[in-house]
Amino acid sequence: MSMADSLSASGRSSEKLSLQSLQSKMKIDPEGYETELGLVYNQFKSALDLFQQQAALSFASSSGVCADPTIYKDLSDRATFLSHVTPFYPKQLAEFPAQLAEFLKSSARTLPSGLRCHVTQALILLINRDMVDISETLALFMELQTLGDRTLRNLAFTHVIHSIRRMNKKHKNEAKNRALQNILFSLLQQDDEARAKRALITLCELHRRKVWFDDRTANSICMACFHSSSRIMIAALSFLLDYEKIEDNDNDDSDASSGEDDPNPRTAQVVISKESIYKAHNKGTVASKKKKKAKLQRAIRSMKRQQRLSSENNNSNYYSPFNHLKDAQGFAERLFSRLQTCNERFEVKMMMLKVIARTVGLHRLILLNFYPFLQKYVQPHQRDITNLLAAAVQACHDLVPPDAVEPLFKQIVNQFVHDHSRPEAIAVGLNVIREICLRIPLLMNEDLLQDLVLYKKSHEKAVSLAARSLITLFREVCPSLLIKKDRGRPIDPKARPKAYGEVNTVSSVPGVELLEELDDDDDEDKEDSDDVDDLASRGTGDDSENEEMVSASDEGDQIYSDDAESEDGDVQDGSVDEDGDDAVDNDSGGEEEDEEEDQEENDEDSYVVDDELEKANVAHESNAMAIINKVNKSTARKRKFSDFDGQLLAADTSLRALKKMTEEKLKKPPSDSTDGILSNEDFQRIKELKAKKDAKVALTRQGFKVPSSDDLSAKRVDPAKLEAHVRAKLNKEERLALVRAGREDRESYKSRIAVKQKKTGGESNRQKEHKKQMPLAAKRAKVARSRQEKKKKKNLSGKQFRGKKAWK
């Protein structure tokens, strides 16, 4: 029965209505078209039964599908129609979604491709209208992806991803998510490769989109590395490694982007001293100011980067699937045992090796058999050697015993860094040695380091830069291993690497000592200003008394002669210019006995104070001695005997004040032990003081800082950085491209005559002579001259001198 016959039977007008127009009218007036709905629904049921009967009859045919295309055309049209109007008739069409899903589940493999896609789209429409739950049809859609139909596979996969993503957009329903995850996890553990592959792809996509960004999903993806099918294992390994690359690219982009591109920039606390800023802009020549400004910018950039990374680490923004392994040690051991016994191709083994190294480095595991396994492949001619060396570096951390890594370390040194090796291999070897020593500095000894440092004189840029980077590292880690001229100006000359197993335990709030130093500096400044005022008031009176004493001694006894005075003056000036304390000690020899006794007492007091200061705080000694130097240098001129008494009084006063201050320091309890609680203002001050200290260190180090072990473990080692500045050999296509690029501005080849004829700068003088109009006499003279020249050439043609004969 056609649609027009059905409408006339129901009492409607006999005008011909299509399904689309009926659909629009039913959406406008659902109650007025219930009869038509029943007719269309019955037609769908009858078409469905007819299709199943014909499919059963024609199952043995060559195509295996229904031979009549009109039947599945009517079936697909009515299925699409009913799926559109189902939300308006929930009671009448309550069984329709289940019938559609059951039809797909039972006969999806025997349906034609077009009918299968239309029925799937109708079911997707019902799910999007919340008429069917995704948990009821997830297994069906995963099954549809394994049928071999590319269009249907893309349609089902996109629907699953968007449905789960839309479900978790506003809030996450953990119970529902767990039910869906269980379905996919069970499919992933099956031996059927097609189903497991589609389940793995779905889980990886949801994890990459951060929809299912939890421990269960990450562990299931990692456990797929142990699937019986090698294709599933390769897919899981490639996802884990590519995820690391994606995260590194995101971090690099965030580092390269400035705060202007960020709509909500974080305020990085970079504190640079005003003195360094003033020197960079106002002191020195143009070239020196340019260098100081560049140094300042490097320090600011490094400070911002470190503060941003520290804030990101505090906010735990960094994520990798390896971070949430429940049994990282067991995962690494199982994968390593599979690597040792598998017969896969070399690329698959390299992927497994990278994943093992990444797991060992990130979780700081101890897998001692891994390093001898790597040692077999460490050869300069090995395929993908930079990736293998990057994995070796990644697997090194401070918890690994140095004895376990030492054979691998020596193998790298002996195979890569020697005089007969290529410059590319030497550069890569030095970079790998630097990265390993950054993680395990105890592997390096003095003789080996001094041999490696000699490559800084190489003419190859990559080799010299790699050797200089090794010098820069050990200037920070252990300067004593370098010779004196290579140490430069290290921050801590007595720095040494930690012994194996050595741990620094924190006994108080980190940075609280900066607060104590700040409070002590404020107290010292107040006391020092009082002492300087007292010294200034005393100095005026002492000068007059000293002048009277000097005049009396000059008139009566004349102790010093002029020559002696000049020599003493020279000695005094030199001693004062070098050090104020030495001036006091050297000039005290000419004083009286009571002054010598006072000086001895002062020396004893100073030694006592020094001992106490070493126990209390060394910073106060430097501040107090700076006061003495300031007083002495303020009067740095041609001194006479009259200045000695004032200097002795100044030293006596400052040393006694220093002793009193040290006693008070020893008696005073620490600031945080009084109440044990720090306020928010204290923590803010600690943050500012730490920023100032880091800025000062960054200026002295020129932006270089040894990262912590946690930062090294979290960061992925890029193989491209191990061969930085190494010029790779060009193949034939690249060389030809360079040659063609050099010929772009050059015209094609032409003969010299053609170039002369084409020139646009006018005619030459010879060409003008040919066209010049000459008088008749001049023409005759020219012809006669040319005739004489030809005759002379003819006469001389047979009589040319060919050299003297030897027998004459």
Disulfide bonds with the S-S distance in Angstrom:
none
